């Protein structure tokens, strides 16, 4: 039995499922309905898969599911996945922690119906100069842009909107903070997308010391 996040999971992942497997879309279910179904099938000795996108530990709402399963005595294991922020970087050939640039990556979201702690508001995070991966916010590009500018981002700070990273219909819109709202509206992308912000998206970069012949480390002496 598979319960998948129908609004997010790529349908192609279900093509290899046996025809005898029961499949349910959690997009139309409540938490209690999901857990009831998982418990019932587990107690019937069926293999149960709760299929999320990316890595379930990031905006996956898995803790509440795990707690309820534990309370009901249903054992489970979590299989790590590849988060969309990793897939987005791969699609763009980008590195969040490039030598000479930011060595910090922040995964966050703009506040909407789900609040964000005051100390974690996007304007405050933008002040750090860290590489930003903004989840669940593509439909609020104007609000994101305003927060970034308030936090001190330059209008020419590189940015990108990555839609459905790693899917067949993946799209990448390269832009700047100053043009973020305009490009988001032109693209028509409002969901299932990440907004990436930071100088790590620039083309110029420094080489790392790891493979620099003039630099020694525990596995190699420097060239003389």
Phi and psi in degrees as a GROMACS rama.xvg file:
@    title "Ramachandran Plot"
@    xaxis  label "Phi"
@    yaxis  label "Psi"
@TYPE xy
-123.265  130.791  UNK-2
-114.543  115.317  UNK-3
-117.678  152.919  UNK-4
-78.5005  89.9504  UNK-5
-60.0373  -27.4229  UNK-6
-79.6017  -7.82889  UNK-7
-129.696  -35.0002  UNK-8
-74.1586  135.73  UNK-9
-65.5684  121.096  UNK-10
-57.5757  -23.6921  UNK-11
-61.2472  -25.2491  UNK-12
-68.56  -17.5236  UNK-13
-97.1352  -1.1927  UNK-14
-68.3769  -27.0938  UNK-15
-92.9616  5.21404  UNK-16
-71.7093  140.391  UNK-17
-61.292  145.719  UNK-18
-64.332  -20.9099  UNK-19
-81.9955  -8.53339  UNK-20
-77.9802  132.551  UNK-21
-84.1456  133.711  UNK-22
-123.472  131.932  UNK-23
-127.774  143.057  UNK-24
-98.5424  113.904  UNK-25
-73.8878  -10.1916  UNK-26
-61.554  -24.8445  UNK-27
-107.733  13.4958  UNK-28
-115.834  155.958  UNK-29
-89.9958  167.927  UNK-30
-57.7965  -45.1135  UNK-31
-64.026  -38.2018  UNK-32
-65.0716  -39.0204  UNK-33
-63.1658  -48.4756  UNK-34
-67.2949  -39.8378  UNK-35
-57.7599  -43.8737  UNK-36
-68.7852  -40.0887  UNK-37
-65.3459  -43.8559  UNK-38
-62.9577  -45.8889  UNK-39
-58.4909  -48.1976  UNK-40
-70.8817  -34.8718  UNK-41
-64.3203  -40.9789  UNK-42
-72.3711  -17.345  UNK-43
-90.9535  9.05032  UNK-44
66.7971  26.0372  UNK-45
-87.6472  148.667  UNK-46
-73.5783  125.678  UNK-47
-114.765  128.162  UNK-48
-121.629  123.629  UNK-49
-102.606  104.044  UNK-50
-96.2099  114.034  UNK-51
-106.598  174.109  UNK-52
-97.3234  160.797  UNK-53
55.4709  -140.184  UNK-54
-101.249  125.387  UNK-55
-64.8861  -14.4067  UNK-56
-77.2209  -10.0212  UNK-57
-113.337  109.137  UNK-58
51.5504  36.9718  UNK-59
-100.713  -7.69921  UNK-60
53.4164  38.7429  UNK-61
-90.7976  -23.1956  UNK-62
-62.0657  -41.3781  UNK-63
-65.7512  -33.3047  UNK-64
-70.2086  -43.6759  UNK-65
-61.93  -42.4164  UNK-66
-62.5531  -42.3997  UNK-67
-69.4095  -38.6853  UNK-68
-63.2434  -42.7959  UNK-69
-63.0465  -41.3954  UNK-70
-63.14  -27.4895  UNK-71
-96.0399  3.90004  UNK-72
74.0472  25.6168  UNK-73
-99.2996  114.184  UNK-74
-71.5386  152.764  UNK-75
-154.721  164.843  UNK-76
-137.829  149.926  UNK-77
-107.031  126.731  UNK-78
-98.9545  118.606  UNK-79
-66.9762  152.34  UNK-80
-128.272  -171.798  UNK-81
-101.682  114.31  UNK-82
-68.3971  154.95  UNK-83
-63.2655  -26.2966  UNK-84
-70.2121  -29.1766  UNK-85
-74.5245  -42.7378  UNK-86
-64.1187  -36.4717  UNK-87
-65.7035  -42.8446  UNK-88
-62.8772  -41.1481  UNK-89
-63.1981  -41.7173  UNK-90
-63.683  -31.4126  UNK-91
-96.391  -4.39383  UNK-92
64.0383  34.0007  UNK-93
-102.833  157.877  UNK-94
-130.405  120.461  UNK-95
-67.9406  -28.1988  UNK-96
-119.588  62.3088  UNK-97
-74.1908  145.504  UNK-98
-55.4352  135.905  UNK-99
84.4213  -5.74535  UNK-100
-120.451  -160.798  UNK-101
-60.6584  139.396  UNK-102
-110.46  19.461  UNK-103
-131.034  136.129  UNK-104
-118.353  128.929  UNK-105
-113.498  124.977  UNK-106
-101.751  121.894  UNK-107
-153.266  -172.876  UNK-108
-150.519  158.616  UNK-109
-82.0558  150.097  UNK-110
-71.3522  140.129  UNK-111
-142.746  -125.223  UNK-112
-68.04  -26.7851  UNK-113
-93.7025  118.8  UNK-114
-71.5767  159.74  UNK-115
-122.322  135.725  UNK-116
-52.9733  141.373  UNK-117
-54.0093  -41.215  UNK-118
-69.7855  -11.6358  UNK-119
-109.38  15.6441  UNK-120
-64.2633  152.829  UNK-121
-61.3933  -34.4246  UNK-122
-61.1196  -42.2122  UNK-123
-66.6684  -41.8165  UNK-124
-67.1693  -34.2751  UNK-125
-63.6627  -28.437  UNK-126
-65.4646  -20.4408  UNK-127
-72.3785  -23.7124  UNK-128
77.4476  7.88548  UNK-129
-72.7257  162.399  UNK-130
-70.5635  126.924  UNK-131
-109.054  131.836  UNK-132
-119.097  108.781  UNK-133
-105.027  110.48  UNK-134
-87.515  159.936  UNK-135
52.1455  34.231  UNK-136
-137.051  3.79391  UNK-137
-61.0304  -30.2185  UNK-138
-79.8509  -1.20047  UNK-139
-124.928  42.7422  UNK-140
-59.3095  -37.1053  UNK-141
-63.5222  -42.466  UNK-142
-67.2034  -39.7919  UNK-143
-62.4235  -47.2112  UNK-144
-58.2992  -46.1282  UNK-145
-61.4942  -41.4411  UNK-146
-66.6299  -40.3759  UNK-147
-64.9507  -43.7767  UNK-148
-65.9183  -39.2136  UNK-149
-62.8339  -33.2978  UNK-150
-81.0257  0.607227  UNK-151
101.799  5.00953  UNK-152
-64.3394  139.449  UNK-153
-70.6284  154.001  UNK-154
-65.0968  -25.0588  UNK-155
-95.0757  10.3703  UNK-156
-60.8676  127.148  UNK-157
-61.1212  144.805  UNK-158
-147.533  164.15  UNK-159
-152.628  147.672  UNK-160
-111.863  119.088  UNK-161
-113.489  113.522  UNK-162
-97.7065  126.977  UNK-163
48.2176  57.3736  UNK-164
-55  129.141  UNK-165
82.0749  -3.60415  UNK-166
-83.423  165.734  UNK-167
-64.5241  -32.6698  UNK-168
-98.6351  27.3375  UNK-169
-54.4226  141.146  UNK-170
-135.642  143.527  UNK-171
-126.548  123.818  UNK-172
-114.01  108.668  UNK-173
-86.7204  135.61  UNK-174
-155.905  -160.631  UNK-175
-131.296  167.091  UNK-176
-59.4886  -39.0278  UNK-177
-65.7961  -23.11  UNK-178
-112.088  9.5325  UNK-179
-59.6617  -50.319  UNK-180
-59.9074  -47.3761  UNK-181
-61.4068  -45.9157  UNK-182
-70.0396  -33.7019  UNK-183
-64.3602  -42.3167  UNK-184
-66.9693  -41.2278  UNK-185
-64.8567  -36.9802  UNK-186
-74.9788  -26.3634  UNK-187
76.0585  11.177  UNK-188
-84.1157  120.8  UNK-189
-128.437  -7.95328  UNK-190
-157.018  173.395  UNK-191
52.321  44.265  UNK-192
-147.94  154.796  UNK-193
-108.629  148.038  UNK-194
-109.871  121.926  UNK-195
-107.911  138.433  UNK-196
-140.599  132.555  UNK-197
149.995  163.083  UNK-198
-70.3121  -9.25233  UNK-199
-62.9067  -16.6596  UNK-200
-85.1865  -3.20148  UNK-201
-69.9282  160.393  UNK-202
-82.2088  -29.8327  UNK-203
-83.3667  146.546  UNK-204
-160.993  164.963  UNK-205
-98.4833  150.715  UNK-206
-75.9023  151.372  UNK-207
-77.2617  160.972  UNK-208
-78.6101  -19.8928  UNK-209
-55.7451  -40.692  UNK-210
-112.583  15.1617  UNK-211
-77.9053  123.138  UNK-212
-61.906  -21.8947  UNK-213
-89.2147  5.46593  UNK-214
-119.451  129.934  UNK-215
-104.007  152.444  UNK-216
-150.155  -171.72  UNK-217
-62.3109  -15.0278  UNK-218
-114.037  -5.5965  UNK-219
-156.323  137.705  UNK-220
-85.1737  151.561  UNK-221
-71.4117  152.645  UNK-222
-68.0682  144.969  UNK-223
